[in-house]
Amino acid sequence: MLPQRVQRKIRFEYRQARVAGDCWVWAGAIDKKTGYGRVQMDRSSKYVHRVVYEALAGAIPGGLHLDHLCRIRECCNPAHLEPVTPKVNSERGEAATKTHCPQGHPYSGENLRVWTDKRGYAHRICRTCNIQAAKEWKAKRAVAKEMAA
């Protein structure tokens, strides 16, 4: 059962068409870095979607994250949350749906480079931007060497 102070700050809204049912939108404090709702429980700050999921659906299995199927970070409806591995969660996230880099180059064909880090996460890199950054770094390094000599 959810504490009354948590229940009072949940609004029921239709915000998306990805998952059946209304989102339970958190109207309390929002973490500025992550955009997820926060609540004070047992003298510590916790993510509200985790608190609600554990209270209504059960414990979150060890090593798993809760993925928002509706893609609304303020949503705490347990029907919109799915325990998944961190890798699956990042693959489903916002970065995976982007088709172009911040400079507007497409993430496709010869311009796409996929790099997998040691944790197993795949990172998409724009080759055009990567080449440009390497040229700028080399030029900066050459100037620094000239100044040191």
N, C-alpha and C positions, 0 to 999 in steps of 0.2 A: 504494500500500500504506500502511495506517495504521501509525503508530508503536506499538510494544508498550504503552507507557504510556497511550496513548489507548484501545487495545483492552481493556486490563484494567479500565477504568472504565465500560464500557458493559454494561448489563444488558438482557436480552431479556425483555420483559413484554408481555402482552396487556392494554392499557389502554383501548382504544376500539374502536368498531365502524364507524367512518367509512371506514377504508382497510384493504385486505387486508394481512395480515401483522402480526407483532409490532412494537411500538415498541422502538427501541433507546434505552433510558433512560440518560442520562448520570448517573453516580453520583459525579462529581467536583464541583469548585467550581461554584456557581451565582451568576450576577450578581444582586445584591439588587434592583436597579432593574427589570431586564427579565425576570428569571426564566429566562433562557437559560443553558445550560452554557458555562463558560469553560475554556480550556486555555492554558498557556504554550507558545508555539511561536516559535522564532527570536527569543528575547528580547523577545517582546511577547505580550500577552493577546489571544486570539482566540475568537470564538464557535465552539464545538465542532461545531455542525451545519454551519457553513460549511467547516470543516476536513475533516470526514468527506465532505461532498458533493464537494468539489474533489478529494479523494484517490480516491474511488470512482466518481464520475459524470462528472467533468470540470470545467472552469472555469465559473464563474458568469458569464453574459453581462453586460457593462458596463451599469450603470444599473438592474439588476434586483435584487430582494430574493428570499430563499427563503421561500416560504409553507409553513407546516406544515399539510398537508392533514388530519392527525390531530388538530390543535389542542392537542397536548401539547408545551409549550415545551422540555421536557428531552429530547425525542425527536431522535435524529440519524440515523435510518434514511433513506438517500437516496431510497428508494421513497416515503417520506412527505413529501418536499420537492419543491416545484415553483418554478422561477424565474418570477417575475411582476413586473409594474411595481409601484412603491410604491402607486399608486392602487388597483390591484386587491387588493393585500395588505391595505390598510386597509379596503376595502369588505367583504372576507371576514372580517375580524377580529371580536373580541368585541363591540365597540361596535355593529357592524352587526346583531347578533342580539338586542340589547336591545329590549324592547317597551315599557318604561316608564322614565321619568327616575328619578334617585335619590330624589326625593320621592314617587314612586309615580304620577305622572300619565302617561297613555298617550302614546306616540309615534305618534299616528294622527289622521286627520281634521283638524279645525280647530285642534287643539292642537299640530300638528307644523309646524315651520318648517324648511326646508332651506336652508342657506347654503353657498355654494361659495367657498372662499378663492382667492387668486391662484395657488396651485400646482395648483388643480383638484380639491382634496379636498372632498368633501361633508360637512357637519356637520349633524347633526339637533339642533334646539333645541326645548325645551319652551316653548310660548308662555305658559302659566300661570306658570312659574318666571321666564321672561324679563320678564313684566309686573311681577311681584312685585319682582324685583331692580331694575327701573327706578324703581318707587315708592320703594323704600328708598334708592336713590342720590339721588333728588330731595329726599327729606326730609333726608338727611344734608347735602346741599349747601345747602339752605335754612338749616339750623342754623349751618353754617360761615359763610354770608354774614351772618347776624344777629350772630354773634360778632365778625366783622371790622368791622362797621359801628359 
